């Protein structure tokens, strides 16, 4: 899920499922960005059998852009996803992290 907002509904649906890897990149601002939930923080890693299958990358600053997103994808998401070895990948792709949009981030179409 890459968007300026945390995918709290998706996370909640799969928080204890060991067969689903959930990964979210979003504005967090220490829990002070919508949906204003500490559940969007980096310490929320899944429950029970799903522990380790939930990854939150919550930005605590504005203006995150291509460089920051690419580093997260290349150095964090892809190694975790490769190890998980999914049969199917579903992507929730919001566009409000785009440069000039409401999220106050700087991701460009080239990214």
LINPESUL-V424583 format. One record per backbone hydrogen bond with DSSP energy under -0.5 kcal/mol. CO is the residue of the C=O (numbers start at 1). NH is the residue of the N-H. Records with the same first field share a line. If there is no record, write none. Layout:
# LINPESUL-V424583
CO=NH / NH
This chain:
# LINPESUL-V424583
1=3 / 25
2=94
4=27
6=8
7=11
8=12
9=13
10=14
11=14 / 15
14=17
15=47
16=18
17=20
20=22
22=55
24=57
25=3
26=59
28=31 / 32 / 33
29=32
33=36 / 37
34=6
37=40
38=41
41=44
43=45
45=52 / 53 / 54
47=50
48=51
50=53
53=22
55=24 / 57
56=58
57=26 / 59
59=28 / 29
64=106
65=69
66=70
67=71
68=72
69=73
70=74
71=75
72=76 / 77
73=78
76=80
77=81
78=82
79=83
80=84
81=85 / 86
91=93
92=2 / 94
95=98
96=103
97=107
98=101
101=104
104=63
105=100
106=66
107=99
108=111
